[in-house]
Structure formats: C-alpha cells, structure tokens
C-alpha cells in the first residue's frame, strides 16, 4: 500500500470516529425549524375604492389589549431559561406569557432578563398549550403596526399554515373572552 493511500484511510477512519456522532445528531435535530408566519391584519375588499377592514382576531389592537391586561391583571412566572418572572396569565388549557423587547445600547434580547415593565415594553406574546404536545409554543410578535408574526418551532411534518394560524387564533379568542368576562364583573 502506498503511503498516500494509508494516509487517506487513516483520515477517513478518524473522520468517521470523530464526526459520525454529529452527523447522526444533526439528522435527528435537523427536523426542528423555527417557522414564521406573517399576518397582515388588514383585510382587503373585493371592490375597488373600499378601505381595508381589520381582521377581527389577529389585529394589533387586540394584542395590545391582551398585553395591557396581562401586565395589569396577571402575575409572574418563569417559563424559559432566557427570562425570569415573565408577566403571565392562565386561561383554561392555555398559559400566556409576555417576553420583553430587546433593549439597551446594543439592542440585546436579554437586556430585560428579569421582565421589569419599567425597563422595556413587551411586544411578544407567548402561548403555551400542553395539549399541543411537542409543538406546544406559539410566539406572536406585534411590534409593527401592519405585520403580526406567529413563530412556531416546527417539529413535525404534518403542521401547516392553517394549523399554525388556527391554534394561535383559538388561543387569542380564549383570552379575549376571559378578559371580557373579568371586565364585566368589575
């Protein structure tokens, strides 16, 4: 055997021994992808000249109302390692959390790691539903006026756009109904 062939075989064996676990791990975790669905809450009419209407559920006014309600009526609970004491409100099988906006001189995502309402605003609503199984979180970002983003970690192939929107919409309706019920009592 020539020296170059022996070296090639040695390099190949070292590569397989060192890299095979990462290739297998990558194949297993490569299925998990964050998917962002952008929703424009304006509903455009079919007739020319009519102004656009607003989606009755997915609109910034509803999300701001939910944000204010959670900050006013909710309590705090940590749900992830990135933040502590997130503003939180449970409704039935849902848990709603607010994530703080990035901030500070470098717009760092953990600038307000302790979720202090005096330190930053909260334009990310996190919805958790344990019934959703491995796909139990939805993040709804609503900082922009005409765009709402629903972010989901996509662990399974069966999940589609209709399910992403439908599950988030179902949760938003649940907290809006609970808000109405609580406000009627006051």
MDTraj code that builds the backbone (N, CA, C; nanometers):
import mdtraj as md
import numpy as np

residues = "UNK UNK UNK UNK UNK UNK UNK UNK UNK UNK UNK UNK UNK UNK UNK UNK UNK UNK UNK UNK UNK UNK UNK UNK UNK UNK UNK UNK UNK UNK UNK UNK UNK UNK UNK UNK UNK UNK UNK UNK UNK UNK UNK UNK UNK UNK UNK UNK UNK UNK UNK UNK UNK UNK UNK UNK UNK UNK UNK UNK UNK UNK UNK UNK UNK UNK UNK UNK UNK UNK UNK UNK UNK UNK UNK UNK UNK UNK UNK UNK UNK UNK UNK UNK UNK UNK UNK UNK UNK UNK UNK UNK UNK UNK UNK UNK UNK UNK UNK UNK UNK UNK UNK UNK UNK UNK UNK UNK UNK UNK UNK UNK UNK UNK UNK UNK UNK UNK UNK UNK UNK UNK UNK UNK UNK UNK UNK UNK UNK UNK UNK UNK UNK UNK UNK UNK UNK UNK UNK UNK UNK UNK UNK UNK UNK UNK UNK UNK UNK UNK UNK UNK UNK UNK UNK UNK UNK UNK UNK UNK UNK UNK UNK UNK UNK UNK UNK UNK UNK UNK UNK UNK UNK UNK UNK UNK UNK UNK UNK UNK UNK UNK UNK UNK UNK UNK".split()
xyz = np.array([
    [0.0849, -0.1177, 0.0000],
    [0.0000, 0.0000, 0.0000],
    [0.0887, 0.1229, 0.0000],
    [0.0541, 0.2182, -0.0825],
    [0.1310, 0.3413, -0.0896],
    [0.1023, 0.4255, 0.0337],
    [0.1972, 0.5115, 0.0597],
    [0.1829, 0.5977, 0.1779],
    [0.0596, 0.6868, 0.1688],
    [0.0273, 0.7431, 0.0511],
    [-0.0879, 0.8324, 0.0373],
    [-0.2189, 0.7577, 0.0606],
    [-0.2284, 0.6309, 0.0166],
    [-0.3499, 0.5528, 0.0413],
    [-0.3668, 0.5242, 0.1902],
    [-0.2573, 0.4927, 0.2583],
    [-0.2645, 0.4653, 0.4023],
    [-0.3076, 0.5914, 0.4769],
    [-0.2568, 0.7061, 0.4343],
    [-0.2948, 0.8321, 0.4980],
    [-0.4416, 0.8632, 0.4724],
    [-0.4903, 0.8384, 0.3514],
    [-0.6303, 0.8621, 0.3186],
    [-0.7212, 0.7746, 0.4038],
    [-0.6851, 0.6491, 0.4198],
    [-0.7655, 0.5578, 0.5018],
    [-0.7641, 0.6027, 0.6468],
    [-0.6473, 0.6470, 0.6968],
    [-0.6375, 0.6941, 0.8350],
    [-0.7246, 0.8178, 0.8559],
    [-0.7197, 0.9124, 0.7648],
    [-0.8009, 1.0338, 0.7752],
    [-0.9493, 0.9973, 0.7712],
    [-0.9878, 0.9054, 0.6835],
    [-1.1275, 0.8640, 0.6732],
    [-1.1748, 0.7994, 0.8032],
    [-1.0935, 0.7143, 0.8635],
    [-1.1295, 0.6486, 0.9888],
    [-1.1428, 0.7515, 1.1006],
    [-1.0494, 0.8451, 1.1097],
    [-1.0551, 0.9496, 1.2125],
    [-1.1802, 1.0341, 1.1922],
    [-1.2122, 1.0674, 1.0674],
    [-1.3315, 1.1467, 1.0381],
    [-1.4576, 1.0732, 1.0842],
    [-1.4684, 0.9462, 1.0514],
    [-1.5862, 0.8685, 1.0895],
    [-1.5985, 0.8602, 1.2409],
    [-1.4873, 0.8367, 1.3100],
    [-1.4909, 0.8247, 1.4559],
    [-1.5284, 0.9577, 1.5206],
    [-1.4707, 1.0677, 1.4736],
    [-1.4948, 1.1981, 1.5353],
    [-1.6254, 1.2631, 1.4911],
    [-1.6629, 1.2461, 1.3664],
    [-1.7759, 1.3218, 1.3124],
    [-1.9066, 1.2451, 1.3040],
    [-1.9035, 1.1147, 1.3060],
    [-2.0271, 1.0361, 1.2920],
    [-2.1317, 1.0727, 1.3963],
    [-2.0942, 1.0904, 1.5248],
    [-2.1990, 1.1276, 1.6210],
    [-2.2678, 1.2591, 1.5865],
    [-2.1932, 1.3549, 1.5303],
    [-2.2523, 1.4840, 1.4954],
    [-2.3425, 1.4719, 1.3731],
    [-2.3069, 1.3875, 1.2794],
    [-2.3902, 1.3661, 1.1622],
    [-2.5222, 1.3025, 1.2044],
    [-2.5168, 1.2015, 1.2913],
    [-2.6386, 1.1368, 1.3405],
    [-2.7221, 1.2362, 1.4199],
    [-2.6588, 1.3138, 1.5098],
    [-2.7299, 1.4132, 1.5885],
    [-2.7945, 1.5173, 1.4978],
    [-2.7227, 1.5625, 1.3966],
    [-2.7761, 1.6608, 1.3022],
    [-2.8946, 1.6072, 1.2258],
    [-2.8906, 1.4794, 1.1915],
    [-3.0036, 1.4198, 1.1207],
    [-3.1264, 1.4176, 1.2103],
    [-3.1078, 1.3940, 1.3392],
    [-3.2211, 1.3874, 1.4316],
    [-3.2739, 1.5269, 1.4627],
    [-3.1853, 1.6232, 1.4917],
    [-3.2315, 1.7569, 1.5286],
    [-3.2559, 1.8449, 1.4067],
    [-3.2159, 1.8035, 1.2906],
    [-3.2353, 1.8822, 1.1704],
    [-3.3817, 1.8992, 1.1341],
    [-3.4702, 1.8215, 1.1964],
    [-3.6133, 1.8318, 1.1692],
    [-3.6750, 1.9525, 1.2378],
    [-3.6101, 2.0113, 1.3358],
    [-3.6678, 2.1211, 1.4126],
    [-3.6278, 2.2533, 1.3476],
    [-3.7279, 2.3282, 1.3054],
    [-3.7050, 2.4543, 1.2357],
    [-3.8023, 2.5571, 1.2917],
    [-3.7558, 2.6787, 1.3154],
    [-3.8472, 2.7867, 1.3526],
    [-3.9109, 2.8410, 1.2247],
    [-4.0424, 2.8447, 1.2234],
    [-4.1165, 2.8934, 1.1085],
    [-4.1917, 3.0189, 1.1511],
    [-4.1835, 3.1233, 1.0698],
    [-4.2521, 3.2482, 1.0994],
    [-4.3601, 3.2719, 0.9944],
    [-4.4814, 3.2886, 1.0439],
    [-4.5954, 3.3193, 0.9580],
    [-4.6265, 3.4672, 0.9755],
    [-4.6184, 3.5456, 0.8668],
    [-4.6504, 3.6883, 0.8746],
    [-4.7965, 3.7068, 0.8385],
    [-4.8679, 3.7773, 0.9260],
    [-5.0090, 3.8039, 0.9027],
    [-5.0287, 3.9544, 0.8909],
    [-5.0860, 3.9970, 0.7796],
    [-5.1251, 4.1365, 0.7634],
    [-5.2688, 4.1454, 0.8136],
    [-5.2940, 4.2175, 0.9233],
    [-5.4286, 4.2189, 0.9810],
    [-5.5315, 4.2961, 0.8993],
    [-5.4872, 4.3607, 0.7923],
    [-5.5828, 4.4325, 0.7080],
    [-5.6454, 4.3346, 0.6096],
    [-5.7764, 4.3378, 0.6003],
    [-5.8486, 4.2534, 0.5049],
    [-5.8901, 4.3438, 0.3899],
    [-5.8383, 4.3132, 0.2718],
    [-5.8646, 4.3989, 0.1574],
    [-5.9947, 4.3597, 0.0904],
    [-6.0811, 4.4587, 0.0604],
    [-6.2110, 4.4289, -0.0007],
    [-6.1954, 4.3883, -0.1473],
    [-6.3011, 4.3263, -0.1973],
    [-6.3016, 4.2870, -0.3379],
    [-6.3327, 4.4048, -0.4297],
    [-6.4007, 4.5060, -0.3766],
    [-6.4394, 4.6203, -0.4579],
    [-6.3356, 4.7308, -0.4474],
    [-6.3030, 4.7884, -0.5607],
    [-6.2063, 4.8985, -0.5634],
    [-6.2627, 5.0196, -0.4909],
    [-6.1780, 5.0906, -0.4209],
    [-6.2177, 5.2131, -0.3539],
    [-6.2627, 5.1935, -0.2098],
    [-6.2945, 5.0719, -0.1687],
    [-6.3331, 5.0466, -0.0302],
    [-6.2075, 5.0384, 0.0565],
    [-6.2127, 5.0975, 0.1756],
    [-6.0947, 5.0889, 0.2626],
    [-6.0810, 4.9471, 0.3192],
    [-5.9582, 4.9073, 0.3522],
    [-5.9407, 4.7736, 0.4097],
    [-6.0041, 4.7652, 0.5489],
    [-6.0531, 4.6494, 0.5826],
    [-6.1076, 4.6233, 0.7152],
    [-5.9991, 4.5550, 0.7975],
    [-6.0247, 4.5411, 0.9264],
    [-5.9269, 4.4777, 1.0136],
    [-5.9734, 4.3380, 1.0507],
    [-5.8798, 4.2449, 1.0510],
    [-5.9090, 4.1081, 1.0937],
    [-5.9678, 4.1135, 1.2340],
    [-6.0795, 4.0451, 1.2595],
    [-6.1448, 4.0560, 1.3904],
    [-6.0653, 3.9941, 1.5062],
    [-5.9739, 3.9038, 1.4787],
    [-5.8958, 3.8397, 1.5858],
    [-5.7500, 3.8841, 1.5800],
    [-5.6858, 3.8635, 1.4651],
    [-5.5440, 3.8969, 1.4510],
    [-5.5280, 4.0437, 1.4149],
    [-5.5329, 4.1286, 1.5161],
    [-5.5061, 4.2699, 1.4919],
    [-5.4278, 4.3247, 1.6102],
    [-5.3563, 4.4312, 1.5856],
    [-5.2677, 4.4880, 1.6871],
    [-5.3443, 4.5400, 1.8078],
    [-5.4641, 4.5939, 1.7865],
    [-5.5437, 4.6463, 1.8985],
    [-5.5768, 4.5343, 1.9977],
    [-5.6160, 4.4177, 1.9477],
    [-5.6430, 4.3048, 2.0366],
    [-5.5172, 4.2629, 2.1126],
    [-5.4055, 4.2580, 2.0421],
    [-5.2815, 4.2136, 2.1062],
    [-5.2318, 4.3142, 2.2101],
    [-5.2488, 4.4425, 2.1817],
    [-5.2133, 4.5450, 2.2808],
    [-5.3060, 4.5336, 2.4019],
    [-5.4343, 4.5094, 2.3787],
    [-5.5287, 4.4925, 2.4900],
    [-5.4910, 4.3712, 2.5754],
    [-5.4512, 4.2612, 2.5109],
    [-5.4072, 4.1422, 2.5843],
    [-5.2811, 4.1735, 2.6641],
    [-5.1874, 4.2425, 2.6003],
    [-5.0627, 4.2814, 2.6685],
    [-5.0935, 4.3636, 2.7940],
    [-5.1777, 4.4653, 2.7801],
    [-5.2111, 4.5519, 2.8930],
    [-5.2857, 4.4743, 3.0020],
    [-5.3739, 4.3849, 2.9614],
    [-5.4479, 4.3032, 3.0563],
    [-5.3526, 4.2147, 3.1377],
    [-5.2601, 4.1493, 3.0706],
    [-5.1655, 4.0617, 3.1413],
    [-5.0776, 4.1430, 3.2347],
    [-5.0324, 4.2594, 3.1917],
    [-4.9489, 4.3433, 3.2785],
    [-5.0285, 4.3932, 3.3992],
    [-5.1566, 4.4188, 3.3810],
    [-5.2406, 4.4723, 3.4879],
    [-5.2971, 4.3625, 3.5787],
    [-5.3487, 4.2551, 3.5207],
    [-5.4205, 4.1525, 3.5964],
    [-5.3390, 4.0256, 3.6244],
    [-5.2344, 4.0076, 3.5500],
    [-5.1605, 3.8811, 3.5603],
    [-5.0647, 3.8774, 3.6774],
    [-4.9944, 3.7694, 3.6838],
    [-4.8877, 3.7525, 3.7827],
    [-4.7607, 3.7200, 3.7048],
    [-4.6568, 3.6744, 3.7718],
    [-4.5334, 3.6420, 3.7013],
    [-4.5024, 3.4934, 3.7149],
    [-4.4372, 3.4410, 3.6116],
    [-4.3945, 3.3019, 3.6117],
    [-4.2831, 3.2876, 3.5081],
    [-4.1791, 3.2174, 3.5438],
    [-4.0697, 3.1906, 3.4506],
    [-4.1057, 3.0664, 3.3705],
    [-4.0919, 3.0755, 3.2371],
    [-4.1236, 2.9591, 3.1541],
    [-4.0051, 2.9124, 3.0707],
    [-3.8968, 2.9915, 3.0661],
    [-3.7805, 2.9513, 2.9865],
    [-3.6532, 3.0034, 3.0533],
    [-3.5393, 2.9585, 3.0050],
    [-3.4115, 2.9984, 3.0637],
    [-3.3657, 3.1371, 3.0212],
    [-3.4300, 3.1958, 2.9233],
    [-3.3850, 3.3255, 2.8723],
    [-3.4318, 3.4423, 2.9592],
    [-3.5476, 3.4280, 3.0231],
    [-3.6045, 3.5357, 3.1045],
    [-3.6500, 3.4813, 3.2394],
    [-3.6658, 3.5706, 3.3349],
    [-3.7208, 3.5369, 3.4661],
    [-3.8446, 3.6230, 3.4900],
    [-3.9391, 3.5685, 3.5620],
    [-4.0566, 3.6438, 3.6073],
    [-4.1365, 3.7069, 3.4929],
    [-4.1626, 3.6297, 3.3896],
    [-4.2422, 3.6815, 3.2781],
    [-4.3826, 3.7155, 3.3254],
    [-4.4390, 3.8284, 3.2791],
    [-4.5809, 3.8529, 3.3038],
    [-4.6589, 3.7338, 3.2470],
    [-4.7565, 3.6861, 3.3230],
    [-4.8202, 3.5580, 3.2928],
    [-4.9678, 3.5623, 3.3283],
    [-5.0492, 3.4943, 3.2462],
    [-5.1911, 3.4800, 3.2788],
    [-5.2404, 3.3467, 3.2230],
    [-5.2988, 3.2604, 3.3083],
    [-5.3521, 3.1330, 3.2600],
    [-5.5001, 3.1469, 3.2214],
    [-5.5392, 3.0794, 3.1151],
    [-5.6796, 3.0740, 3.0736],
    [-5.7060, 2.9312, 3.0263],
    [-5.7825, 2.8564, 3.1037],
    [-5.8135, 2.7184, 3.0658],
    [-5.6876, 2.6382, 3.0434],
    [-5.6762, 2.5802, 2.9263],
    [-5.5590, 2.4968, 2.8954],
    [-5.4406, 2.5775, 2.8412],
    [-5.4556, 2.7095, 2.8350],
    [-5.3504, 2.7962, 2.7822],
    [-5.2760, 2.8687, 2.8943],
    [-5.1497, 2.8930, 2.8696],
    [-5.0699, 2.9830, 2.9532],
    [-5.0179, 3.0915, 2.8603],
    [-5.0390, 3.2176, 2.8983],
    [-4.9951, 3.3312, 2.8174],
    [-4.8816, 3.4021, 2.8901],
    [-4.7719, 3.4245, 2.8214],
    [-4.6553, 3.4928, 2.8773],
    [-4.6205, 3.6106, 2.7872],
    [-4.5596, 3.7122, 2.8456],
    [-4.5061, 3.8233, 2.7677],
    [-4.3548, 3.8198, 2.7754],
    [-4.2895, 3.8310, 2.6607],
    [-4.1440, 3.8424, 2.6557],
    [-4.1082, 3.9897, 2.6378],
    [-4.0042, 4.0357, 2.7077],
    [-3.9645, 4.1761, 2.6936],
    [-3.8990, 4.2032, 2.5585],
    [-3.9142, 4.3269, 2.5127],
    [-3.8483, 4.3678, 2.3894],
    [-3.6978, 4.3781, 2.4126],
    [-3.6177, 4.3555, 2.3079],
    [-3.4736, 4.3793, 2.3202],
    [-3.4478, 4.5251, 2.3544],
    [-3.3340, 4.5525, 2.4160],
    [-3.3059, 4.6910, 2.4524],
    [-3.1609, 4.7136, 2.4893],
    [-3.1380, 4.8275, 2.5511],
    [-3.0026, 4.8651, 2.5906],
    [-2.9254, 4.9224, 2.4739],
    [-2.8001, 4.9557, 2.4981],
    [-2.7208, 5.0202, 2.3931],
    [-2.6961, 4.9307, 2.2718],
    [-2.7054, 4.7997, 2.2885],
    [-2.6788, 4.7081, 2.1768],
    [-2.8036, 4.6319, 2.1333],
    [-2.9215, 4.6768, 2.1800],
    [-3.0480, 4.6123, 2.1457],
    [-3.0431, 4.4618, 2.1749],
    [-2.9909, 4.4287, 2.2911],
    [-2.9705, 4.2892, 2.3301],
    [-3.1032, 4.2241, 2.3682],
    [-3.1279, 4.0990, 2.3230],
    [-3.2555, 4.0331, 2.3537],
    [-3.2764, 4.0053, 2.5028],
    [-3.1678, 3.9974, 2.5810],
    [-3.1826, 3.9713, 2.7240],
    [-3.1550, 4.0954, 2.8086],
    [-3.1700, 4.2122, 2.7492],
    [-3.1484, 4.3362, 2.8220],
    [-3.2375, 4.3420, 2.9461],
    [-3.3599, 4.2980, 2.9333],
    [-3.4540, 4.2980, 3.0443],
    [-3.4813, 4.1535, 3.0857],
    [-3.3799, 4.0840, 3.1271],
    [-3.3898, 3.9429, 3.1619],
    [-3.4827, 3.9142, 3.2773],
    [-3.5075, 4.0134, 3.3635],
    [-3.5988, 3.9933, 3.4763],
    [-3.7396, 4.0459, 3.4486],
    [-3.7665, 4.0812, 3.3237],
    [-3.9013, 4.1208, 3.2785],
    [-3.9607, 4.2341, 3.3616],
    [-3.8828, 4.3366, 3.3840],
    [-3.9297, 4.4540, 3.4583],
    [-4.0084, 4.5447, 3.3638],
    [-4.1384, 4.5668, 3.3882],
    [-4.2185, 4.6524, 3.2994],
    [-4.1690, 4.7969, 3.2916],
    [-4.0901, 4.8402, 3.3902],
    [-4.0341, 4.9759, 3.3874],
    [-3.9130, 4.9858, 3.2953],
    [-3.8543, 4.8721, 3.2606],
    [-3.7294, 4.8715, 3.1837],
    [-3.7517, 4.8577, 3.0331],
    [-3.8579, 4.7910, 2.9920],
    [-3.8845, 4.7751, 2.8481],
    [-4.0317, 4.7438, 2.8252],
    [-4.0692, 4.7464, 2.6995],
    [-4.2048, 4.7102, 2.6617],
    [-4.2088, 4.5606, 2.6291],
    [-4.3287, 4.5092, 2.6084],
    [-4.3485, 4.3675, 2.5821],
    [-4.4344, 4.3528, 2.4566],
    [-4.3717, 4.3200, 2.3448],
    [-4.4448, 4.3036, 2.2196],
    [-4.4344, 4.1614, 2.1650],
    [-4.4097, 4.0653, 2.2532],
    [-4.4122, 3.9250, 2.2143],
    [-4.5000, 3.8503, 2.3128],
    [-4.6074, 3.7942, 2.2619],
    [-4.6993, 3.7139, 2.3408],
    [-4.6658, 3.5676, 2.3136],
    [-4.6343, 3.4944, 2.4189],
    [-4.6026, 3.3519, 2.4060],
    [-4.7232, 3.2735, 2.4577],
    [-4.7701, 3.1822, 2.3759],
    [-4.8840, 3.0990, 2.4121],
    [-4.8342, 2.9560, 2.4267],
    [-4.8693, 2.8958, 2.5394],
    [-4.8324, 2.7558, 2.5605],
    [-4.9596, 2.6756, 2.5846],
    [-4.9664, 2.5620, 2.5186],
    [-5.0770, 2.4692, 2.5385],
    [-5.0173, 2.3297, 2.5440],
    [-5.0207, 2.2677, 2.6596],
    [-4.9612, 2.1353, 2.6775],
    [-5.0300, 2.0307, 2.5885],
    [-5.1561, 2.0535, 2.5517],
    [-5.2268, 1.9591, 2.4649],
    [-5.1650, 1.9520, 2.3258],
    [-5.0888, 2.0537, 2.2880],
    [-5.0269, 2.0546, 2.1561],
    [-4.9058, 1.9623, 2.1502],
    [-4.8673, 1.9016, 2.2615],
    [-4.7566, 1.8064, 2.2640],
    [-4.6232, 1.8729, 2.2400],
    [-4.5434, 1.8130, 2.1535],
    [-4.4077, 1.8631, 2.1279],
    [-4.4120, 2.0032, 2.0666],
    [-4.5215, 2.0362, 2.0021],
    [-4.5393, 2.1647, 1.9352],
    [-4.6269, 2.2538, 2.0229],
    [-4.5828, 2.2835, 2.1459],
    [-4.6720, 2.3464, 2.2429],
    [-4.6593, 2.4974, 2.2556],
    [-4.5688, 2.5623, 2.1842],
    [-4.5499, 2.7064, 2.1967],
    [-4.5814, 2.7791, 2.0665],
    [-4.6399, 2.8970, 2.0801],
    [-4.6545, 2.9927, 1.9700],
    [-4.6045, 3.1258, 2.0225],
    [-4.5264, 3.1955, 1.9441],
    [-4.4830, 3.3305, 1.9788],
    [-4.5478, 3.4245, 1.8788],
    [-4.6147, 3.5253, 1.9308],
    [-4.6792, 3.6230, 1.8436],
    [-4.6114, 3.7568, 1.8690],
    [-4.5424, 3.8063, 1.7662],
    [-4.4743, 3.9363, 1.7760],
    [-4.5625, 4.0408, 1.7074],
    [-4.5828, 4.1533, 1.7776],
    [-4.6762, 4.2540, 1.7251],
    [-4.6238, 4.3956, 1.7427],
    [-4.4953, 4.4148, 1.7275],
    [-4.4361, 4.5477, 1.7430],
    [-4.4695, 4.6379, 1.6234],
    [-4.4746, 4.5798, 1.5047],
    [-4.5039, 4.6574, 1.3835],
    [-4.6548, 4.6795, 1.3703],
    [-4.6914, 4.7925, 1.3139],
    [-4.8336, 4.8266, 1.3030],
    [-4.9099, 4.7352, 1.2081],
    [-4.8523, 4.7035, 1.0932],
    [-4.9271, 4.6290, 0.9918],
    [-4.8781, 4.4855, 0.9717],
    [-4.7947, 4.4358, 1.0592],
    [-4.7497, 4.2977, 1.0480],
    [-4.7522, 4.2315, 1.1846],
    [-4.8097, 4.1143, 1.1890],
    [-4.8097, 4.0316, 1.3087],
    [-4.7395, 3.9029, 1.2687],
    [-4.6474, 3.8588, 1.3524],
    [-4.5707, 3.7393, 1.3211],
    [-4.6040, 3.6294, 1.4208],
    [-4.6400, 3.5134, 1.3696],
    [-4.6617, 3.3963, 1.4535],
    [-4.5424, 3.3050, 1.4297],
    [-4.4662, 3.2801, 1.5348],
    [-4.3460, 3.1978, 1.5243],
    [-4.3727, 3.0662, 1.5954],
    [-4.3415, 2.9586, 1.5280],
    [-4.3609, 2.8254, 1.5842],
    [-4.2377, 2.7413, 1.5531],
    [-4.2000, 2.6579, 1.6468],
    [-4.0953, 2.5603, 1.6200],
    [-4.1636, 2.4419, 1.5541],
    [-4.1205, 2.4096, 1.4368],
    [-4.1861, 2.3112, 1.3530],
    [-4.1186, 2.1751, 1.3713],
    [-4.1680, 2.0951, 1.4643],
    [-4.1020, 1.9667, 1.4884],
    [-4.1577, 1.8508, 1.4073],
    [-4.2716, 1.8692, 1.3437],
    [-4.3347, 1.7590, 1.2713],
    [-4.3763, 1.8060, 1.1325],
    [-4.3793, 1.7143, 1.0397],
    [-4.4108, 1.7483, 0.9013],
    [-4.5581, 1.7788, 0.8783],
    [-4.6467, 1.7324, 0.9663],
    [-4.7892, 1.7484, 0.9442],
    [-4.8393, 1.8905, 0.9698],
    [-4.7623, 1.9735, 1.0383],
    [-4.8056, 2.1077, 1.0723],
    [-4.8096, 2.1943, 0.9461],
    [-4.9210, 2.2694, 0.9273],
    [-4.9314, 2.3546, 0.8093],
    [-4.9731, 2.4953, 0.8499],
    [-4.9808, 2.5853, 0.7543],
    [-5.0124, 2.7254, 0.7807],
    [-5.1480, 2.7387, 0.8497],
    [-5.2469, 2.6645, 0.8045],
    [-5.3797, 2.6706, 0.8653],
    [-5.3774, 2.6306, 1.0115],
    [-5.2990, 2.5290, 1.0459],
    [-5.2890, 2.4855, 1.1854],
    [-5.2140, 2.5888, 1.2696],
    [-5.1092, 2.6478, 1.2146],
    [-5.0334, 2.7495, 1.2882],
    [-5.1260, 2.8657, 1.3228],
    [-5.1940, 2.9178, 1.2225],
    [-5.2841, 3.0307, 1.2448],
    [-5.4033, 2.9897, 1.3311],
    [-5.4615, 2.8748, 1.3030],
    [-5.5800, 2.8294, 1.3747],
    [-5.5567, 2.8119, 1.5239],
    [-5.4449, 2.7510, 1.5596],
    [-5.4161, 2.7309, 1.7017],
    [-5.3906, 2.8628, 1.7731],
    [-5.3189, 2.9523, 1.7084],
    [-5.2931, 3.0835, 1.7692],
    [-5.4231, 3.1630, 1.7812],
    [-5.5060, 3.1585, 1.6786],
    [-5.6333, 3.2305, 1.6792],
    [-5.7264, 3.1764, 1.7883],
    [-5.7300, 3.0455, 1.8043],
    [-5.8108, 2.9825, 1.9091],
    [-5.7683, 3.0311, 2.0479],
    [-5.6388, 3.0421, 2.0699],
    [-5.5879, 3.0892, 2.1993],
    [-5.6204, 3.2369, 2.2218],
    [-5.6039, 3.3191, 2.1180],
    [-5.6348, 3.4618, 2.1314],
    [-5.7830, 3.4808, 2.1639],
    [-5.8694, 3.4054, 2.0977],
    [-6.0129, 3.4141, 2.1276],
    [-6.0406, 3.3764, 2.2725],
    [-5.9715, 3.2747, 2.3233],
    [-5.9932, 3.2300, 2.4618],
    [-5.9569, 3.3393, 2.5619],
    [-5.8438, 3.4079, 2.5430],
    [-5.8060, 3.5109, 2.6396],
    [-5.8940, 3.6350, 2.6222],
    [-5.9361, 3.6672, 2.4995],
    [-6.0260, 3.7815, 2.4805],
    [-6.1599, 3.7569, 2.5505],
    [-6.2102, 3.6358, 2.5427],
    [-6.3352, 3.6017, 2.6125],
    [-6.3179, 3.6109, 2.7637],
    [-6.2045, 3.5628, 2.8142],
    [-6.1779, 3.5702, 2.9584],
    [-6.1635, 3.7155, 3.0033],
    [-6.0986, 3.7981, 2.9235],
    [-6.0851, 3.9401, 2.9551],
    [-6.2231, 4.0044, 2.9640],
    [-6.3090, 3.9744, 2.8675],
    [-6.4446, 4.0309, 2.8663],
    [-6.5216, 3.9866, 2.9918],
    [-6.5099, 3.8582, 3.0266],
    [-6.5784, 3.8044, 3.1434],
    [-6.5314, 3.8736, 3.2718],
    [-6.4020, 3.8933, 3.2854],
    [-6.3462, 3.9587, 3.4055],
    [-6.3872, 4.1050, 3.4110],
    [-6.3821, 4.1745, 3.2987],
    [-6.4180, 4.3169, 3.2956],
    [-6.5664, 4.3381, 3.3241],
    [-6.6514, 4.2434, 3.2848],
    [-6.7946, 4.2545, 3.3142],
    [-6.8216, 4.2450, 3.4650],
    [-6.7368, 4.1716, 3.5349],
    [-6.7523, 4.1571, 3.6804],
    [-6.7122, 4.2845, 3.7548],
    [-6.6225, 4.3610, 3.6945],
    [-6.5727, 4.4824, 3.7631],
    [-6.6708, 4.5946, 3.7620],
])
top = md.Topology()
chain = top.add_chain()
for i, resn in enumerate(residues, 1):
    res = top.add_residue(resn, chain, resSeq=i)
    for name in ("N", "CA", "C"):
        top.add_atom(name, md.element.get_by_symbol(name[0]), res)
traj = md.Trajectory(xyz[None], top)
